[in-house]
Amino acid sequence: MIQTLLLSAGLLMGQSTGTGGDLGMDAAGAAAVTAAQLPVMVDVKPGVWLMRVRGDSSFGGDTFKLDETMGIDSLNAAFRGELTIQHTDWAVKLMGTTINAGGSVQTTGGTWGGIGLTAGDETSFDMSWLQFEGHWTAWTLLGDGRRDTNEALDLSFGPHLAVSWIDIEEKLTSTATGVSTTASGGWWSVMGGAQLSMQADMRKLSSWLYQMRVDVSGHVGTTIDRGGFAWAVQGGLTMMFTPNVGATVGYRLMEFNDLESDGWTVSPRFPGLFLGMNVSF
């Protein structure tokens, strides 16, 4: 569902704004364009997030490591979609992912949700996450800071505000008795941060490469209710082969602390490599 929402929203915005023109406007042509005439730029970035689940969990008893004790340590290839809509110095971003991870308990001893842990007990960890960000490019350090032009080098920096929703369900099943217990909850978080963006014209250096983009951002904040400190960082390199099509490789990390729901406390962390396709119009 999250995949369909992100891709459909990007296509709809591209049709309604008529931004499917040439992204390679030179600096001379761009200088005469007023702010009202600037195009709305849309970036759609579907990809795979090669991530692992890390952190701690407790449910009415001892606190266990999600990976080392609960056995949720496999590499997960999760779909992650990222949509950016930008006009002048302002941009909004929508991103999301969902995972279904599982494993088996690695040690014997302690209790979770009223069940005594025994090595080999089955565990699962499901997560869905959606985040909205508002960005302001407050400072253009080099170039004109615009995505619709292709100058030798652009460098810009600015703040952003992020609002996220995360939904988690964790389950433990005793292989000896067949009894299972489930804990779940959903949480809103608000965070503030900054982003640094760079793009460079690569046409003079390569016959097959149009543009290179580097984006780095991070934010910190808190869960609004029944939770604690939250933060995230991400970075990536995008190689545009044409003005409209490229590929991205990057890293994504987000962490939430002390999320609580009916006696269950979980502090998950999600690090991993991101590989995606970039479509701009």
Buried (B, 14 or more C-beta within 10 A) or exposed (E): EBBEBBBEBBBEBBEEBEBEEEBBBEEEEBEEBEEEEBBBBBBBBBBBBBBBBBBBBBBBBEBBBBBEBBBBBEEBEBBBBBBBBBBBBEBBBBBBBBBEBBBBBBBEEBBBBEBBBBEEBBBBBBBBBBBBBEBBBEEBEBBBBBBBBBBEEBBBBBBBBBBBBBBBBBBBBBEEEEEBBEBEBEBEBBBEBBBBBBBBBBEEEEEEBBBBBBBBBBBBBBBEEBBBBBBBBBBBEBBBBEBBEBBBBBBBBBBBBBBBBEEBBBBBBBBBBBBBBBBBB
